[in-house]
């Protein structure tokens, strides 16, 4: 029903920026929530940021002030602007959408922050 494709991951130095994007396609009506999760090695998957269709946002405390989530409802895309990256941001980042109370996940994109 829904396919999610993430892009924008890669290697960045501490203090640098990356921008992740996620495009949803398929039989899409109205997506209620779009967000980003991440999972670092040996750690549980955690919420990074999420946004509602109306534009309300929620961020993990660890990324507040550094990351910004945004969405384009017409294009069914969601982006995550990541500034002031830290080594602890290293993880696989997953796009997630909620459609008709059903969650869909992307395949994940690797973000590595290292000097």
C-alpha positions in Angstrom: 0.0 0.0 0.0 2.8 2.4 0.9 6.5 2.4 0.0 9.0 4.7 1.8 12.4 5.6 0.3 14.9 7.4 2.4 17.9 9.3 1.2 20.6 11.7 2.4 22.5 9.6 4.8 26.3 9.4 4.8 29.5 10.3 6.7 29.8 13.7 8.4 32.3 15.3 10.7 31.2 16.5 14.1 29.6 19.9 13.9 28.6 19.3 10.3 25.1 19.0 8.8 23.1 16.4 6.9 19.6 16.4 5.5 17.5 13.3 5.3 14.5 12.9 3.1 11.8 10.4 2.9 9.3 10.0 0.0 6.1 8.0 0.4 4.4 6.5 -2.6 1.7 4.0 -3.4 -1.9 4.1 -2.5 -1.8 7.1 -0.2 -4.8 9.0 1.0 -4.1 11.1 4.0 -1.0 10.4 6.1 -1.5 11.6 9.7 2.0 11.3 11.2 5.4 11.2 9.6 8.6 10.8 11.6 12.1 9.6 12.0 13.5 7.0 14.3 17.1 5.9 14.7 18.9 2.8 16.0 22.5 2.8 17.1 24.6 -0.3 17.5 23.6 -2.2 20.7 20.8 0.3 21.4 17.1 0.3 21.1 15.3 2.1 18.3 14.3 5.5 19.5 12.1 8.4 18.2 14.0 11.3 16.9 11.3 13.6 15.6 7.7 13.4 14.4 5.2 15.8 12.8 1.5 15.8 12.3 -0.3 16.8 9.2 -1.1 20.1 10.9 2.5 20.8 11.6 2.8 20.0 15.3 6.2 18.5 16.1 7.9 16.4 18.7 11.6 15.9 19.3 13.8 13.8 21.4 15.5 15.8 24.1 18.9 14.9 22.7 18.2 16.6 19.3 16.2 19.6 20.3 17.7 22.8 19.0 19.8 20.9 16.5 17.4 18.9 14.3 14.3 20.2 12.4 11.6 18.0 10.9 9.5 19.2 8.1 6.9 17.8 5.7 5.3 18.6 2.4 1.8 17.2 2.4 1.3 17.7 -1.3 4.4 15.7 -2.1 4.1 13.2 0.7 7.6 13.8 1.8 9.3 14.4 5.2 12.7 15.7 5.8 15.1 15.9 8.8 17.6 18.7 8.8 20.4 17.7 11.2 22.8 20.4 12.3 25.7 20.4 14.8 26.0 16.6 14.4 27.6 14.7 17.2 29.2 11.2 17.2 26.3 10.0 19.3 24.0 10.8 16.4 25.6 7.8 14.6 22.8 5.4 13.8 20.6 3.9 11.1 17.7 6.4 10.6 14.3 5.1 9.6 11.4 6.9 8.2 8.0 6.1 9.6 4.5 7.1 8.5 1.1 6.5 10.0 -1.7 6.0 7.5 -5.1 4.9 8.6 -3.6 3.9 12.0 -1.2 1.6 10.2 2.6 2.2 10.6 4.9 1.8 7.6 8.7 1.8 7.8 11.4 2.7 5.4 14.5 0.5 4.9 16.8 2.9 6.8 19.7 5.0 5.9 23.1 5.1 7.7 24.3 8.2 9.3 27.9 8.2 10.6 29.4 11.1 12.5 33.1 10.8 13.0 36.3 12.7 12.7 
